[in-house]
Amino acid sequence: MEYKRVSEEDIRFIQKIVSEDRISQGISNLNLHSVDQSHHKPSLPELVIWPIEEEEVSKIVSYANERLIPVTAWGAGTSLEGNSIPVYGGIVLDFSMMNKILQIREEDFQADVQPGVIYQDLNHKLRHKGLFFPPDPGARASIGGMIGNNASGIRSIRYGSTRENVLRLKVVLANGQIIEVGKNTQKSSSGYDLLRLFVGSEGTLGIVVEATVRLRGIPEYFSACLASFRDIYSASEAVFQIIKAGLEPTCLEIMDSRCVEVVNRINGLNLRQLHTLIIEFDGSSKEAVKDSVDICEQICRELKCEEFISGVERDEYKRIIDARHLLGESMRKYHPARVHTVTDVAVPISKFPELILFSEGLTKNIKVPAYIFGHAGEGNLHLAFMVKEQDAEEWKLVDEIKDRVTDMAIELGGTCTGEHGVGIGKRKYMKKEHGNSLFWMKKIKELFDPNGILNPAKIFP
Ligand SMILES: Cc1cc2nc3c(=O)[nH]c(=O)nc-3n(C[C@H](O)[C@H](O)[C@H](O)COP(=O)(O)OP(=O)(O)OC[C@H]3O[C@@H](n4cnc5c(N)ncnc54)[C@H](O)[C@@H]3O)c2cc1C
C-alpha cells in the first residue's frame, strides 16, 4: 500500500475538526508515540491527535481513509509486541483525553466507559460499591488498549480475559461509520459475533470509542497461599494437578527462583528463593475457601513442595501481587545496563509442565539473564531476558530461544500469544499457528479496512 504523508492541507482540514491544542507535530509528542514498552524499532508518527468525542474520531478516520493516511489508535502505549507503533507514520489517535466513565449500572453489573479510561482508575471508583472490572494486566493500561490486545492478567483464570468482560462496543470503521456491536445482556444468539471479532483486533479493524464492560462483585472471603518448590517441573505439575482436581483459584501464578531473587532484592520481599506458586482462592463462605486451600496444600505437598504457606496476611499478599505486577520493571532495575524483552505463549494446561521444562532447559546455563514466570493456571508462560542492547550475539541467542519456545507452544496445541497480542513481534508465527484460516483473517481485514489505513503492518506476516 502506498500511503500519503500528512500535508499542510491535511492539517488545516483536521484543525476544523479538533481544536488546535489537541493536535501536535512537536517532536517530543511524536517521540512519545513512536514506541510502546517493547524493544521493537521506534517509528515516528507525523501527527498526534487527542480526540474527545466520537464524531471527531469518525471525521478524522473518514478523511484519512480518503487520503490514504495511516491511523493508529493509542491507549497508554504499554503494549509489549509493538502493537501501537505507527510503523508507516501518519496519524496517532491518543485516547487519553477521551477518558470518561459514562455510567455505572450497579444493578446490572455493567459500566459504560470511554476508551481512554485507565482500568485501575475504574476499579478505584468501583471499589466502594463492592464491584470490580476483573482483567488486570498490571501496567497502567487503558480499556481501549486492553480491548485492542484482548489483555488479561492474574485473575483471568477465574474471570476470563478482556473479551469475556466486554458486552458492547461502539466502533468507528475505516470509512467513518459508527456502529454498535454486542448488547447489554449476559448472552445473545443474535447473528455473527462482531463484538468478539473487534476485541483483540489491535485497532486494525476499527477504532473503539465506547465500551460497556462487565463488572463482578468483590468476594467476601479470600485466602492467599505460597508454595515453594526446588524443581520447576514439580511446581508446574502442581499447577496442572490443582486445575485437574477441579479447584477454581482466582489467581495461580508461577515465578521461577530467579524472579524471586529479583523481587526480594528490588521490592524488599522476603520469599524463599525457590520456584514459587502464588495461589489465591475466594468464595462466599470461609469453609468453601478453606476446603480449596486444604486440597491445594495436599497436592503441593505430594509433589514435594519445600514450603506451603496459607493464610498470607492481606497487606503482605498485596505487596507480593504488586511486586509480581512490577516484575518487568524490577528486572530493569536489577540489570540497569541491559534492556528487557519478553515473550508470551500459552498451551493447554496438561502441556504446561512440558513447556516449562523445555523453557528451563533452553535458558538454564545461558549468559543472558533469563526469567520464567506467567499466569500458570491458564497455561500462559512468559520468558523474559535482560539483553545487552548492542550485543548482536546475545540478541541472536534470545531470538532463537523465543522462536523455539513459541514453536514448541504451537506444536503442543497452543498459541504464539496468550495475551500480549501479535503486534509486530508475533507476525512470523501466524501462518504456523493458523494455517489456512489466516487467509480468512486477511479477508476480514480487507472487508473492514479496504485501504489498509488502520494500524498497518500488524498481525499479518
Ligand atoms: C509492566 C507490564 C506488564 C504487563 N502485563 C500484562 C499482563 O499481565 N497481561 C496482559 O495482557 N498484558 C500485559 N502487558 C501489556 C499491556 O499492558 C497490555 O497489552 C494492555 O492491554 C495495553 O494497553 P494500552 O492502553 O497500553 O494500549 P496500547 O499499547 O496503547 O494499544 C494496544 C493496542 O490496542 C490498540 N488500541 C488502543 N486504543 C484503541 C481503541 N480505542 N480502539 C481500537 N484499538 C485501540 C492499539 O492500536 C494497539 O494495537 C504488560 C505491559 C507492561 C509494560
The ligand as an ORCA input file, in Angstrom:
! r2SCAN-3c Opt
* xyz 0 1
  C       4.930     -3.993     33.081
  C       3.904     -4.533     32.106
  C       3.157     -5.641     32.475
  C       2.210     -6.146     31.600
  N       1.473     -7.227     31.979
  C       0.497     -7.686     31.169
  C      -0.348     -8.777     31.565
  O      -0.195     -9.338     32.633
  N      -1.318     -9.154     30.722
  C      -1.531     -8.540     29.524
  O      -2.460     -8.911     28.815
  N      -0.731     -7.528     29.112
  C       0.250     -7.092     29.894
  N       1.045     -6.039     29.483
  C       0.841     -5.472     28.142
  C      -0.103     -4.259     28.068
  O      -0.217     -3.592     29.298
  C      -1.498     -4.686     27.598
  O      -1.444     -5.267     26.323
  C      -2.508     -3.524     27.555
  O      -3.759     -4.013     27.200
  C      -2.135     -2.423     26.596
  O      -2.994     -1.328     26.873
  P      -2.613      0.160     26.449
  O      -3.698      1.051     26.911
  O      -1.256      0.492     26.878
  O      -2.725      0.000     24.878
  P      -1.748      0.446     23.708
  O      -0.427     -0.198     23.863
  O      -1.770      1.909     23.565
  O      -2.524     -0.212     22.488
  C      -2.722     -1.592     22.402
  C      -3.357     -1.956     21.076
  O      -4.716     -1.538     21.078
  C      -4.952     -0.608     20.046
  N      -5.863      0.395     20.593
  C      -5.639      1.299     21.575
  N      -6.740      2.028     21.778
  C      -7.676      1.580     20.919
  C      -9.016      1.943     20.614
  N      -9.622      2.947     21.238
  N      -9.665      1.269     19.633
  C      -9.074      0.254     18.970
  N      -7.805     -0.122     19.202
  C      -7.129      0.522     20.167
  C      -3.587     -0.054     19.666
  O      -3.549      0.402     18.335
  C      -2.718     -1.279     19.871
  O      -2.795     -2.143     18.770
  C       2.017     -5.530     30.338
  C       2.774     -4.419     29.991
  C       3.716     -3.927     30.851
  C       4.507     -2.716     30.430
*
